């Protein structure tokens, strides 16, 4: 019974178009034995929360002034009728900012990489400048629209629909996802991102909204862990570009379901990241030799996320 409840919670989250769950499966499939060890690379700066205070703060931090009148109305309607709110954990990890931004801006590339690795049948395609359609392959469909994106914020509107043999009718949902990201670096030039997601999910069917609240403890645990695994996936791709560019280029050749230009963009990005990493390593080696000591890491500052 518990396993079924967990699966229903997972599917429920997928109906919002939040594809975090599948990335978690990808990380475990690629290296299941060392998953916990790898996860230690991603630091939890603050645990996830569903508290009323955090929900109110999350609402205040939505950049409504950056949205047009229609978008503001739709976002407020979902936020005000939320059945499930979750502030995912605040996480910090080393990553090249250009890699992080690219994957945030092109989620279809991420999905294509999963398929190229043969660890997922999940599909996503770009249907507009800021629009995407997603299909989990199990009867769950999602439509995502990026309402606003800048250096530190991304607001996404999701419409989800799930068909299940255990349910008599389709389950529909709407969600707002607000990603907040800040960057920092140490004296050696290593860069870090600290990010979190505020998630507001509303179900038009009141009965299902009530059921969703009952399974909230399970779904929160799942989504929190998988958000951490998403972060690990991005970090590992960044490290691969720095140290194994040939592997990334080979992987790019296997990608399907994306615009042709995306493959070239990814190869060009990998080349830039690799060259920058080599130059930084050489510069650091020279600096260490000259100074006679290693460079200290500057602590991450997450105050900018407030």
C-alpha positions as CSV (number, residue, x, y, z in Angstrom):
1,X,0.0,0.0,0.0
2,X,2.8,2.4,0.9
3,X,4.6,1.7,-2.4
4,X,1.4,2.4,-4.3
5,X,1.0,5.7,-2.4
6,X,4.6,6.7,-3.2
7,X,4.1,5.9,-6.9
8,X,0.8,7.9,-7.0
9,X,2.6,10.8,-5.3
10,X,5.4,10.6,-7.9
11,X,2.9,10.6,-10.8
12,X,1.0,13.4,-9.1
13,X,4.2,15.5,-9.2
14,X,4.8,14.6,-12.8
15,X,1.4,15.9,-13.8
16,X,2.7,19.4,-13.0
17,X,5.4,19.1,-15.7
18,X,8.1,19.0,-13.1
19,X,10.5,16.4,-14.6
20,X,12.8,16.3,-11.6
21,X,11.8,12.7,-10.7
22,X,13.1,11.2,-13.9
23,X,16.5,12.8,-13.4
24,X,16.8,11.1,-10.0
25,X,16.3,7.8,-11.7
26,X,19.0,8.7,-14.2
27,X,21.5,9.4,-11.5
28,X,20.8,6.1,-9.8
29,X,20.9,4.2,-13.0
30,X,24.2,5.5,-14.1
31,X,26.0,4.8,-10.8
32,X,23.6,3.2,-8.2
33,X,26.3,1.9,-5.9
34,X,27.9,5.3,-5.3
35,X,24.7,7.4,-5.5
36,X,24.9,8.5,-1.8
37,X,28.6,9.2,-2.1
38,X,28.0,11.3,-5.2
39,X,25.1,13.2,-3.5
40,X,27.5,14.4,-0.9
41,X,28.9,16.7,-3.6
42,X,25.7,18.7,-3.4
43,X,25.4,20.5,-0.1
44,X,22.1,21.2,1.6
45,X,22.2,24.8,2.7
46,X,18.6,24.7,4.0
47,X,16.1,21.9,4.3
48,X,12.9,21.9,2.3
49,X,9.7,23.2,3.9
50,X,6.0,23.4,3.4
51,X,5.3,25.9,6.3
52,X,2.8,28.7,6.1
53,X,5.5,31.3,6.7
54,X,7.7,29.9,3.9
55,X,4.7,29.8,1.6
56,X,3.9,33.5,2.3
57,X,7.5,34.4,1.7
58,X,7.6,32.4,-1.5
59,X,4.6,34.3,-2.8
60,X,6.2,37.7,-2.0
61,X,9.3,36.7,-3.9
62,X,7.6,35.8,-7.1
63,X,8.6,38.6,-9.6
64,X,5.1,39.7,-10.5
65,X,6.3,43.0,-11.9
66,X,8.2,41.1,-14.6
67,X,5.0,39.4,-15.8
68,X,2.3,40.9,-18.0
69,X,-1.2,41.4,-16.8
70,X,-2.5,38.1,-18.1
71,X,0.4,36.2,-16.7
72,X,0.0,37.9,-13.3
73,X,-3.7,36.9,-13.2
74,X,-3.0,33.3,-14.0
75,X,-0.1,33.0,-11.5
76,X,-2.1,34.6,-8.7
77,X,-5.1,32.3,-9.5
78,X,-2.9,29.2,-9.1
79,X,-1.0,30.5,-6.0
80,X,-4.3,31.4,-4.3
81,X,-5.8,28.0,-4.9
82,X,-2.7,25.9,-4.2
83,X,-3.4,22.4,-2.9
84,X,0.3,21.6,-2.5
85,X,3.1,24.0,-1.7
86,X,6.7,23.0,-1.3
87,X,9.9,25.0,-0.9
88,X,12.5,22.6,-2.1
89,X,15.8,22.4,-0.3
90,X,18.3,25.2,-0.9
91,X,21.3,23.4,-2.5
92,X,24.9,24.5,-3.3
93,X,27.3,22.8,-5.6
94,X,30.2,23.5,-7.9
95,X,29.3,24.1,-11.5
96,X,30.3,26.2,-14.5
97,X,27.6,29.0,-14.6
98,X,27.4,28.7,-18.4
99,X,26.6,25.0,-18.1
100,X,24.0,25.6,-15.4
101,X,22.3,28.4,-17.4
102,X,22.3,26.3,-20.6
103,X,20.5,23.3,-19.0
104,X,18.0,25.6,-17.3
105,X,17.3,27.4,-20.6
106,X,17.1,24.1,-22.6
107,X,15.4,21.4,-20.5
108,X,14.7,19.4,-23.7
109,X,18.5,18.9,-24.1
110,X,18.6,17.4,-20.6
111,X,15.9,15.0,-21.5
112,X,17.6,14.1,-24.8
113,X,20.8,13.3,-22.8
114,X,18.9,10.9,-20.6
115,X,17.6,9.1,-23.7
116,X,21.1,9.0,-25.2
117,X,22.3,7.4,-22.0
118,X,19.6,4.7,-22.4
119,X,18.3,5.2,-18.9
120,X,15.0,6.9,-19.7
121,X,12.2,7.0,-22.3
122,X,11.0,10.4,-21.1
123,X,10.4,12.8,-23.9
124,X,10.3,16.6,-24.2
125,X,10.2,18.8,-27.2
126,X,10.3,22.5,-27.7
127,X,7.2,23.8,-29.3
128,X,7.8,27.6,-29.1
129,X,10.4,30.1,-28.0
130,X,9.6,29.4,-24.3
131,X,7.2,26.5,-24.6
132,X,7.7,22.7,-24.2
133,X,5.6,19.6,-24.2
134,X,6.6,16.6,-22.1
135,X,5.5,12.9,-22.1
136,X,6.6,10.6,-19.4
137,X,5.5,7.5,-21.3
138,X,3.1,6.3,-18.6
139,X,0.1,8.3,-19.5
140,X,1.4,11.6,-18.0
141,X,1.6,14.6,-20.2
142,X,2.8,18.1,-19.5
143,X,3.0,21.5,-21.1
144,X,5.5,24.0,-19.8
145,X,5.7,27.7,-20.5
146,X,8.5,29.9,-19.2
147,X,6.9,33.2,-18.1
148,X,10.0,35.0,-17.0
149,X,13.7,34.3,-16.9
150,X,16.6,36.5,-15.8
151,X,20.0,35.9,-14.2
152,X,18.6,34.8,-10.9
153,X,15.0,33.9,-11.5
154,X,12.9,31.6,-13.7
155,X,9.1,31.4,-13.4
156,X,7.5,28.4,-15.2
157,X,3.8,27.7,-15.7
158,X,2.9,24.0,-16.0
159,X,-0.3,22.2,-17.1
160,X,-0.4,18.5,-16.4
161,X,-2.7,15.7,-17.3
162,X,-2.4,12.1,-16.1
163,X,-4.3,9.0,-17.2
164,X,-4.1,5.9,-15.0
165,X,-5.8,2.5,-15.1
166,X,-6.5,2.8,-11.4
167,X,-8.5,6.0,-11.9
168,X,-11.8,6.5,-13.8
169,X,-11.0,9.9,-15.1
170,X,-8.0,12.0,-16.1
171,X,-6.3,14.1,-13.4
172,X,-5.4,17.6,-14.4
173,X,-3.2,20.0,-12.5
174,X,-1.6,23.4,-12.8
175,X,1.6,24.5,-11.2
176,X,3.9,27.5,-10.8
177,X,7.6,26.8,-10.3
178,X,9.9,29.6,-9.2
179,X,13.6,28.8,-9.5
180,X,16.0,31.1,-7.7
181,X,19.7,30.9,-8.4
182,X,22.7,32.8,-7.1
183,X,26.4,32.4,-8.0
184,X,29.6,32.7,-6.0
185,X,33.3,31.8,-6.6
186,X,36.4,31.1,-4.7
187,X,39.9,32.7,-5.1
188,X,41.0,29.9,-7.4
189,X,38.2,30.6,-9.8
190,X,35.9,27.7,-9.0
191,X,32.3,28.7,-9.3
192,X,29.2,27.5,-7.4
193,X,25.5,27.9,-7.7
194,X,23.1,28.0,-4.8
195,X,19.5,27.4,-5.9
196,X,16.0,26.4,-4.8
197,X,12.5,25.9,-6.3
198,X,9.3,27.1,-4.8
199,X,6.4,24.9,-6.1
200,X,2.7,25.7,-6.1
201,X,0.4,23.0,-7.4
202,X,-3.4,23.3,-7.8
203,X,-5.9,20.5,-8.7
204,X,-9.2,21.6,-10.2
205,X,-10.8,18.5,-8.8
206,X,-11.3,19.2,-5.0
207,X,-11.4,15.5,-4.2
208,X,-8.0,14.9,-5.7
209,X,-6.7,18.0,-4.1
210,X,-7.6,16.6,-0.7
211,X,-5.9,13.3,-1.5
212,X,-2.8,15.1,-2.6
213,X,-2.6,16.8,0.8
214,X,-2.9,13.4,2.5
215,X,0.1,12.1,0.5
216,X,2.1,15.3,1.0
217,X,4.6,13.8,3.5
218,X,5.6,11.1,1.0
219,X,5.7,13.3,-2.1
220,X,7.8,16.0,-0.2
221,X,10.4,13.4,0.6
222,X,10.5,12.2,-3.0
223,X,10.7,15.6,-4.6
224,X,13.3,16.9,-2.2
225,X,15.7,14.0,-2.8
226,X,15.2,14.2,-6.6
227,X,15.9,17.9,-6.7
228,X,19.2,17.1,-5.1
229,X,19.8,14.5,-7.8
230,X,18.9,17.0,-10.5
231,X,21.6,19.2,-9.1
232,X,24.1,16.3,-9.1
233,X,23.3,15.5,-12.7
234,X,24.0,19.1,-13.8
235,X,27.3,19.1,-11.8
236,X,28.5,15.9,-13.2
237,X,27.8,17.1,-16.8
238,X,29.8,20.3,-15.9
239,X,32.7,18.3,-14.7
240,X,32.6,16.0,-17.7
241,X,32.9,19.1,-20.0
242,X,35.9,20.3,-18.0
243,X,37.7,16.9,-18.0
244,X,36.2,14.6,-20.6
245,X,35.0,16.8,-23.5
246,X,35.4,13.9,-26.0
247,X,32.8,11.8,-24.0
248,X,30.4,14.7,-24.0
249,X,30.9,15.2,-27.8
250,X,30.2,11.5,-28.4
251,X,27.1,11.7,-26.2
252,X,25.9,14.7,-28.2
253,X,26.0,12.7,-31.4
254,X,23.4,10.3,-29.9
255,X,20.9,13.0,-28.9
256,X,17.5,12.9,-30.5
257,X,14.3,15.0,-30.3
258,X,16.0,18.4,-30.2
259,X,16.6,21.1,-32.7
260,X,19.8,20.5,-34.8
261,X,21.4,23.7,-33.5
262,X,21.3,22.3,-29.9
263,X,23.9,19.7,-30.7
264,X,26.3,22.3,-32.1
265,X,25.6,24.6,-29.1
266,X,26.4,21.8,-26.7
267,X,29.6,20.9,-28.4
268,X,30.7,24.6,-28.5
269,X,29.8,25.0,-24.9
270,X,31.9,22.0,-24.0
271,X,34.9,23.3,-25.8
272,X,34.6,26.7,-24.1
273,X,34.3,25.1,-20.6
274,X,37.2,22.7,-21.3
275,X,39.5,25.5,-22.5
276,X,38.5,27.8,-19.5
277,X,39.1,24.9,-17.1
278,X,42.6,24.3,-18.5
279,X,43.5,27.9,-18.4
280,X,42.3,28.2,-14.8
281,X,44.3,25.2,-13.7
282,X,47.4,26.5,-15.3
283,X,46.9,29.9,-13.7
284,X,46.2,28.4,-10.3
285,X,49.3,26.2,-10.5
286,X,51.4,29.3,-11.3
287,X,49.8,31.2,-8.4
288,X,50.3,28.4,-5.9
289,X,54.0,28.2,-6.9
290,X,54.5,31.9,-6.6
291,X,52.6,32.2,-3.3
292,X,53.9,28.9,-1.8
293,X,50.4,28.0,-0.5
294,X,47.1,26.8,-1.6
295,X,44.2,29.1,-2.2
296,X,41.4,29.1,0.4
297,X,37.8,28.7,-0.6
298,X,35.4,31.6,0.0
299,X,32.3,30.5,1.8
300,X,29.0,30.6,-0.1
301,X,26.7,33.5,0.6
302,X,23.0,32.7,0.2
303,X,21.7,35.9,1.7
304,X,20.9,37.1,-1.9
305,X,18.2,34.6,-2.1
306,X,16.1,36.4,0.5
